[in-house]
């Protein structure tokens, strides 16, 4: 009898313990016995967040809210993180969110940046960002609904009549003009469809279309040539910058540059001497008497040549023999 009573008490105690564990798991109090660490986050508004609400990362529960208090004008939320796989970093942001319109609020924590490898420790404070408050959204929606209601009331029969009345009167008073304008539009559209006029030919004339395509093709060829020219110019500039070729050497080789500068200076001095009449070339260019002497000499040579031509070859030979012997 005694053993039977002890057995019953043991079974009752076991069922009570199991039921207690299940109850704690359901109400979320089982996290109290689990190992974890605490982090905090400060919000401008807790938005009806309560102790025991879930803490989630990517929609997966990783802990729960353990406390909410006011600190320096902010709602300071203390959370216990119990999921070992939850890698909360120092730049992981937290926000208060809600599930549906009537759902329970919870704290959502982001993963943080991929470049940050510093994990949050016990007592770390996480950065936060604010979500729109549900009550504020409802107030705004109520204001929008009131505005829509007022707008629909403004479109009553009397208001529509007052709004459309001037338009109706305008249509009645200008019906003939509007009819003529529409007829002109119809005539223009018919002419275009028949290929008449400049616009009609542009739309319907195949030859003009082919000519336009040819012009576009020529323009494309011109653009290709222009690209090739630009590429060649870039290549030439690159060669010059590398100091290759005559122009490149002239720009990059300081010795050649000095020699070229010296040659240009000497040329300048020579031209200045010529302009001043110095030297043979200067006298030839600037001295008129020297020029007259050369002209007189050329005239004498020309007369002597004419005399030799008149005497003939035998006379010239005889003169030459007499001179020799």
ZINORMO-V240164 format. One record per pair of residues at least 24 apart in sequence whose ideal C-beta (glycine too) atoms are under 10 Angstrom apart, sorted by sequence separation. I is the first residue (numbers start at 0). J is the second residue. D is the distance in whole Angstrom. If there is no record, write none. Layout:
BEGIN
i=I j=J d=D
i=I j=J d=D
END
This chain:
BEGIN
i=27 j=51 d=5
i=30 j=54 d=10
i=38 j=62 d=9
i=40 j=64 d=10
i=45 j=69 d=9
i=52 j=76 d=9
i=54 j=78 d=5
i=56 j=80 d=9
i=61 j=85 d=4
i=86 j=110 d=7
i=87 j=111 d=7
i=88 j=112 d=7
i=90 j=114 d=9
i=91 j=115 d=9
i=26 j=51 d=7
i=27 j=52 d=9
i=37 j=62 d=9
i=42 j=67 d=9
i=53 j=78 d=10
i=54 j=79 d=8
i=59 j=84 d=9
i=60 j=85 d=10
i=61 j=86 d=10
i=62 j=87 d=9
i=85 j=110 d=10
i=86 j=111 d=8
i=88 j=113 d=10
i=90 j=115 d=5
i=27 j=53 d=8
i=35 j=61 d=9
i=36 j=62 d=9
i=39 j=65 d=10
i=48 j=74 d=8
i=50 j=76 d=10
i=52 j=78 d=9
i=54 j=80 d=7
i=56 j=82 d=8
i=59 j=85 d=8
i=61 j=87 d=8
i=88 j=114 d=10
i=89 j=115 d=7
i=104 j=130 d=10
i=35 j=62 d=6
i=39 j=66 d=9
i=50 j=77 d=9
i=54 j=81 d=9
i=55 j=82 d=10
i=88 j=115 d=5
i=89 j=116 d=10
i=90 j=117 d=8
i=91 j=118 d=9
i=35 j=63 d=10
i=37 j=65 d=7
i=41 j=69 d=10
i=45 j=73 d=9
i=46 j=74 d=9
i=48 j=76 d=7
i=54 j=82 d=9
i=56 j=84 d=9
i=57 j=85 d=10
i=78 j=106 d=6
i=80 j=108 d=9
i=88 j=116 d=8
i=89 j=117 d=5
i=91 j=119 d=7
i=33 j=62 d=9
i=37 j=66 d=9
i=39 j=68 d=10
i=41 j=70 d=7
i=43 j=72 d=8
i=44 j=73 d=9
i=45 j=74 d=4
i=56 j=85 d=6
i=88 j=117 d=6
i=89 j=118 d=7
i=90 j=119 d=9
i=104 j=133 d=9
i=30 j=60 d=10
i=33 j=63 d=10
i=35 j=65 d=10
i=41 j=71 d=8
i=43 j=73 d=6
i=44 j=74 d=6
i=45 j=75 d=9
i=55 j=85 d=10
i=56 j=86 d=9
i=76 j=106 d=6
i=78 j=108 d=8
i=86 j=116 d=10
i=88 j=118 d=6
i=89 j=119 d=6
i=39 j=70 d=9
i=41 j=72 d=9
i=42 j=73 d=6
i=43 j=74 d=7
i=45 j=76 d=7
i=54 j=85 d=9
i=56 j=87 d=7
i=64 j=95 d=10
i=87 j=118 d=7
i=88 j=119 d=6
i=89 j=120 d=9
i=93 j=124 d=10
i=102 j=133 d=10
i=30 j=62 d=7
i=31 j=63 d=9
i=41 j=73 d=4
i=42 j=74 d=5
i=86 j=118 d=6
i=87 j=119 d=4
i=91 j=123 d=9
i=93 j=125 d=5
i=95 j=127 d=8
i=101 j=133 d=10
i=27 j=60 d=9
i=30 j=63 d=5
i=40 j=73 d=9
i=41 j=74 d=7
i=42 j=75 d=8
i=54 j=87 d=10
i=85 j=118 d=10
i=86 j=119 d=9
i=87 j=120 d=10
i=92 j=125 d=7
i=93 j=126 d=7
i=94 j=127 d=6
i=95 j=128 d=10
i=97 j=130 d=8
i=100 j=133 d=7
i=29 j=63 d=10
i=31 j=65 d=9
i=40 j=74 d=9
i=41 j=75 d=5
i=42 j=76 d=7
i=85 j=119 d=10
i=89 j=123 d=6
i=91 j=125 d=6
i=92 j=126 d=5
i=93 j=127 d=5
i=94 j=128 d=5
i=95 j=129 d=8
i=96 j=130 d=6
i=28 j=63 d=9
i=30 j=65 d=8
i=40 j=75 d=8
i=41 j=76 d=7
i=56 j=91 d=8
i=88 j=123 d=9
i=89 j=124 d=9
i=90 j=125 d=8
i=91 j=126 d=8
i=92 j=127 d=6
i=93 j=128 d=8
i=94 j=129 d=7
i=95 j=130 d=6
i=97 j=132 d=10
i=27 j=63 d=6
i=39 j=75 d=6
i=40 j=76 d=5
i=87 j=123 d=8
i=89 j=125 d=8
i=90 j=126 d=7
i=92 j=128 d=5
i=94 j=130 d=5
i=97 j=133 d=6
i=100 j=136 d=10
i=27 j=64 d=10
i=39 j=76 d=7
i=40 j=77 d=9
i=56 j=93 d=10
i=88 j=125 d=9
i=89 j=126 d=9
i=95 j=132 d=9
i=100 j=137 d=9
i=38 j=76 d=9
i=39 j=77 d=5
i=40 j=78 d=7
i=87 j=125 d=7
i=38 j=77 d=8
i=39 j=78 d=7
i=54 j=93 d=8
i=80 j=119 d=8
i=37 j=77 d=6
i=38 j=78 d=6
i=64 j=104 d=9
i=37 j=78 d=7
i=38 j=79 d=8
i=55 j=96 d=8
i=64 j=105 d=8
i=80 j=121 d=10
i=36 j=78 d=10
i=37 j=79 d=5
i=38 j=80 d=6
i=63 j=105 d=9
i=64 j=106 d=6
i=35 j=78 d=9
i=36 j=79 d=7
i=37 j=80 d=7
i=52 j=95 d=9
i=55 j=98 d=10
i=63 j=106 d=9
i=35 j=79 d=5
i=36 j=80 d=6
i=62 j=106 d=9
i=34 j=79 d=10
i=35 j=80 d=5
i=36 j=81 d=9
i=53 j=98 d=9
i=60 j=105 d=8
i=61 j=106 d=10
i=77 j=122 d=9
i=33 j=79 d=8
i=35 j=81 d=4
i=62 j=108 d=9
i=34 j=81 d=7
i=35 j=82 d=8
i=48 j=95 d=5
i=58 j=105 d=10
i=61 j=108 d=7
i=78 j=125 d=9
i=31 j=79 d=8
i=33 j=81 d=4
i=35 j=83 d=9
i=46 j=94 d=10
i=47 j=95 d=9
i=48 j=96 d=10
i=30 j=79 d=6
i=32 j=81 d=10
i=33 j=82 d=9
i=34 j=83 d=9
i=38 j=87 d=6
i=46 j=95 d=5
i=48 j=97 d=9
i=58 j=107 d=8
i=75 j=124 d=9
i=76 j=125 d=10
i=30 j=80 d=10
i=31 j=81 d=10
i=35 j=85 d=9
i=45 j=95 d=6
i=46 j=96 d=9
i=47 j=97 d=8
i=53 j=103 d=8
i=55 j=105 d=6
i=56 j=106 d=10
i=57 j=107 d=9
i=30 j=81 d=5
i=36 j=87 d=9
i=38 j=89 d=10
i=40 j=91 d=10
i=42 j=93 d=8
i=44 j=95 d=8
i=46 j=97 d=7
i=52 j=103 d=6
i=53 j=104 d=9
i=54 j=105 d=7
i=55 j=106 d=7
i=56 j=107 d=7
i=57 j=108 d=9
i=76 j=127 d=9
i=29 j=81 d=9
i=40 j=92 d=9
i=41 j=93 d=9
i=42 j=94 d=8
i=43 j=95 d=10
i=51 j=103 d=10
i=52 j=104 d=6
i=53 j=105 d=4
i=54 j=106 d=5
i=55 j=107 d=6
i=56 j=108 d=5
i=57 j=109 d=9
i=38 j=91 d=9
i=40 j=93 d=4
i=42 j=95 d=6
i=52 j=105 d=5
i=53 j=106 d=8
i=54 j=107 d=8
i=55 j=108 d=7
i=56 j=109 d=8
i=57 j=110 d=7
i=74 j=127 d=10
i=39 j=93 d=9
i=40 j=94 d=9
i=49 j=103 d=8
i=52 j=106 d=7
i=53 j=107 d=9
i=54 j=108 d=7
i=56 j=110 d=7
i=73 j=127 d=9
i=38 j=93 d=8
i=40 j=95 d=9
i=48 j=103 d=9
i=49 j=104 d=7
i=47 j=103 d=9
i=48 j=104 d=5
i=47 j=104 d=6
i=48 j=105 d=8
i=46 j=104 d=6
i=48 j=106 d=7
i=45 j=104 d=8
i=45 j=106 d=10
i=42 j=106 d=9
i=40 j=106 d=7
i=38 j=106 d=10
i=40 j=108 d=8
i=38 j=108 d=8
i=39 j=119 d=10
i=38 j=119 d=5
i=36 j=118 d=10
i=37 j=119 d=10
i=38 j=120 d=8
i=36 j=119 d=8
i=37 j=120 d=10
i=38 j=121 d=8
i=39 j=122 d=7
i=40 j=123 d=10
i=41 j=124 d=7
i=46 j=129 d=9
i=36 j=120 d=7
i=37 j=121 d=6
i=38 j=122 d=7
i=39 j=123 d=7
i=40 j=124 d=7
i=41 j=125 d=9
i=43 j=127 d=9
i=46 j=130 d=7
i=36 j=121 d=4
i=37 j=122 d=6
i=38 j=123 d=5
i=39 j=124 d=5
i=40 j=125 d=5
i=41 j=126 d=9
i=42 j=127 d=6
i=44 j=129 d=7
i=46 j=131 d=9
i=47 j=132 d=9
i=35 j=121 d=9
i=36 j=122 d=8
i=37 j=123 d=9
i=38 j=124 d=7
i=39 j=125 d=7
i=40 j=126 d=8
i=41 j=127 d=6
i=42 j=128 d=9
i=43 j=129 d=6
i=44 j=130 d=9
i=46 j=132 d=6
i=47 j=133 d=8
i=36 j=123 d=8
i=38 j=125 d=6
i=40 j=127 d=5
i=42 j=129 d=7
i=46 j=133 d=7
i=47 j=134 d=9
i=42 j=130 d=9
i=44 j=132 d=6
i=46 j=134 d=8
i=43 j=132 d=10
i=46 j=135 d=10
i=44 j=134 d=10
i=44 j=135 d=9
END
